[in-house]
Amino acid sequence: MSASSTNGNGQLGWPWTVSWPLENGGMPSFNFAPERLWQPINPGWNFGNVIINGSNSSAPELEQTIVSRHSYGRQIGRLVDAVKVLVDKVPGAKTDQGVKDFLKLVNELRDIREESRHERLARLRDQLSALKAEDPAAWASLMQAGR
């Protein structure tokens, strides 16, 4: 709603704006929500900052199904791994600037994966310590199952 819209009293303001004094001389009433609510309906869906809809996909339902099973990150990771294998097999490929940039990305992704692995291990250690303290029987059962 624009600032030039009128409130419920026909005056400028938001639908919940209180005008003082009221035209009829009575006490103002407070509206805690607008009298009219508008919400745009997005027929597409989003994944982070990627929006999939009929404007940017010829099959948005198919893309949503694919992403529900294999995230974009997983898809890109597998492609990067496959291209890295190909780069390693092509003699002289690593001298190309585009390939150098790609290999820099591969190294950065490897570092991110390693950091993430350490963070997951720390969370797992914390969860196991909490389980041992909070439910010794479940802890013992887990230790038996791991043997």
Buried (B, 14 or more C-beta within 10 A) or exposed (E): EEEEEEBBBEEEBBBEBBBEEEEEEEEEEEBEEBEEEEEEEEEBBEBEEEBBEEEEBEEBEEBBEEBEEEEEEEEEBEEBEEBBEEBEEEEEBEEEEEBEEBBEEBEEBEEEEEEEEEEEEEEEEEEEEEEBEEEEEEBEEEEEEEE
